[in-house]
């Protein structure tokens, strides 16, 4: 079985998305699509765009201080039994 990452050449790696913060959404989408192989499917394209949007939203949240530490996340998920 070929994984999505191997098949599509997933681009969701650190640094690949941060440089597009000043681009329009249309330009950013073009950039994502242009990095995909020619045999990419509609699902591959939609997945890559979804990942890009989520990464950018996470970076924005972190920049705005809307994040928690690793320890706090563990405590929220596991309770205080860490």
ABEGO torsion letter per residue (X at the ends): XBBAAAAAGBABBBGAAAAAAABBAAAAAAAAAAABBAABBAAAAAAAAAAAAAAAAAAAAAAAGBBBBAAAAAAAAAEAAX
